């Protein structure tokens, strides 16, 4: 039995959501936890689910799929420490950057009084994630479950998952791209060598996919339109503003712009809270990109995504001083309050020469986000200009006042507020340090117990054995009362280990002159002075951009660097109750470069895989494609039903067909073997069950796996079909044991 549900705090409440995959009510997977960045308590409902969770999967590195992961770790550290988490290397590395950007934008990380964590905590939790390669099978739950990641083609290192448990095979593909883009391969549903689906992906029990569809226009044509918009803006002396998701489609846009400019003297500015870290990570992940792309750069003896190709800005306000044509990459596709892209937009949106080029739709269900407002406005104006259709790449002028309700700004903490914040941070750091020391002590004690037990097993002397037992008991008592452990006690426990190394060589030889030992002045300097001098020496070796990068990280991410608080835009003015409005008067366009499958290609892939059940996820974008996708598959099934001539196993002749054998006995006996595919839509907190118990409480045949005894197998008359299969006829009756 398989069940799938979308976990949320309540109906129509998507402040936090995660996918739950259940197998036989005994194995549970949680995938892609995401959070809207508003209420830190939105994830509290997940505690009961986490207690029964066997593993967590992270499919992509963007906020839509990973933003809730760290919140779960902060809220439930003990539970999350016991649950294995899996992702690919790029998702792990880029996910760190995505998380830092998202939490800093929402005011929950960095020098903000509302911060709930620091930068090192993000790294510590991501360090615990288990890394997988594409098509690397992972055995879980005593080898009863096999999880395999495949390339999804949507983001660098992004995956869709094949989860197998006995006869159930489920494909979980929340976001994928059927076509190859400028540096990523297409999703691995189809084998490039044969042109057919991978055998392991054929006839799955369920295929779970999103309904946020990409553009039907070819990737090449969309790329041309995008670059034409950029060229037209630059020729007009304006700024091409590109709000984007750093860990997602930014890399695609960056590569397109880099290839297009070819060293032309056009400034490319970059705005983010995490500096150029995303480019540094990406330049070291060539193995996860398409072979043709990596080969091209190898021939040039260079690396793509070079951070030196962008000019990093310390503050968005610097854009006001930078006149002339320019390209501006800024982090945050939603343009929400707190996003650095929203701040850049405020500085550039009241200029006729500026063009805002949207390349993705907001996916976090933020109907009130500035990105959603701009997309709706573009769609309306583009339809008027395009004769009822809004085609990608249509540029429209926008002249509108946009309300900035609930938007905030950051002001410096002073006086009592500053002191309280510093004390809170110091106390939290002290608690983390004590916890780390306590864990290290426990680890040392456990290591000592292991050494002692090994020594005692090799010693036949009864007196020595008794001493070892007493030492073991002492260790156990110390473990319970770890707060009273001293260093001398730990050294005594580790004495057996250290006895094998009676001599330790000094790291350096002492020097003497006529007046005695030569003294190094550095040994007597204050620690803070040494640290300051080292920083100065290191800073002198950095390039100008690296120095800006360091200042930027300190400004936005160092918790005690000039702490701030978030207040309303009217804070400090006489009109505190009024909602500010932003005057927008510039160019606006949308080109879909989100790297998502279009509806036609989705139908082709589904038809090739032939799943028994198609499970559709909700569409949170402004397009609301769910109904359109449902209608498409309903029409497709009607056409297939008219042409279908195959018969199921119960109507077959004397011998099983080769197709039935490949599908498997359980598949052939299922109610979906007639060729009809069940299309189901996921609703909040409502489990979609396949092969479940019936309403009467009886159990269907798909809930069992039948194995034949060796004595029965020997007596069967086997008939060979082809080179790989043998069949035999067997008529039997299966009964469930009667409980007394």
Number of C-alpha atoms within 10 A of each C-alpha: 21 23 19 22 20 21 23 21 17 13 11 9 12 21 22 27 26 22 22 21 22 19 21 15 11 11 18 21 20 23 24 23 27 25 26 20 20 12 10 18 11 20 22 14 14 19 15 9 13 20 12 15 22 18 19 23 25 25 30 30 31 26 28 19 24 26 26 24 25 25 26 21 17 16 16 16 13 10 15 23 12 13 16 14 22 22 26 26 19 22 27 25 22 24 28 27 24 27 24 24 28 25 23 25 23 20 24 20 25 28 25 27 23 15 18 15 18 20 16 9 14 21 16 10 18 20 13 14 19 14 14 15 16 19 15 12 15 14 13 14 12 7 9 11 18 18 20 19 27 22 26 29 28 27 29 28 29 27 32 28 22 21 21 20 19 13 17 21 23 24 25 22 19 23 25 28 25 23 18 15 18 17 21 24 23 21 23 22 24 18 12 11 6 8 9 13 16 14 12 12 20 19 22 23 23 24 24 22 19 21 28 25 26 20 18 15 13 10 17 11 11 18 20 14 17 25 17 13 23 23 17 14 22 20 13 13 15 24 28 26 25 24 28 24 24 27 28 24 20 24 22 20 20 18 14 17 16 18 10 13 13 9 9 8 8 13 16 20 19 21 24 26 26 22 25 25 18 22 22 14 16 22 13 13 16 18 9 21 18 17 13 13 15 19 12 13 13 12 8 9 8 11 14 23 21 14 19 12 16 21 16 22 18 20 15 21 14 11 16 10 7 12 10 14 20 22 22 22 25 27 28 26 27 27 24 22 20 20 25 23 26 22 18 24 21 14 14 24 23 18 15 17 21 25 29 25 22 26 24 23 23 22 17 20 18 19 16 13 18 21 22 22 16 20 20 15 16 23 21 15 21 24 14 12 15 11 9 12 13 17 20 21 24 20 20 19 16 21 14 14 12 14 14 18 14 11 16 17 15 16 14 14 19 14 7 9 15 18 11 14 22 16 12 13 18 13 12 13 13 12 12 13 12 13 12 12 12 16 13 12 20 19 13 17 24 16 14 23 21 12 16 22 15 12 14 17 10 9 12 9 9 10 9 13 18 12 12 20 14 12 18 19 13 13 22 15 11 19 19 11 10 16 11 10 16 11 10 9 14 17 15 13 23 18 14 14 14 12 9 8 8 6 8 6 6 7 6 6 7 9 9 10 7 6 6 8 10 11 11 8 7 10 9 9 10 9 10 9 11 14 10 11 11 11 11 11 10 11 14 10 10 13 11 12 17 17 14 17 21 16 15 22 19 18 19 23 21 18 22 17 14 16 22 23 19 19 14 17 18 16 15 9 8 8 10 12 10 10 15 18 12 14 15 19 19 20 23 26 26 26 22 22 22 22 28 24 26 20 19 12 16 20 15 12 15 17 15 16 20 20 27 22 20 21 21 21 22 19 18 20 19 17 14 14 17 19 12 13 19 16 11 14 20 14 11 13 18 12 11 13 13 8 9 12 9 11 13 18 19 9 8 12 9 7 12 18 15 14 9 17 16 14 16 13 16 19 22 20 17 16 16 16 20 17 18 17 20 17 17 14 16 16 17 18 17 14 17 17 14 19 18 18 14 9 7 6 8 9 14 13 13 20 17 12 10 11 6 7 8 8 8 9 12 9 8 12 11 13 12 10 13 8 6 6 12 13 16 12 11 9 4 5 4 7 6 6 6 5 4 3
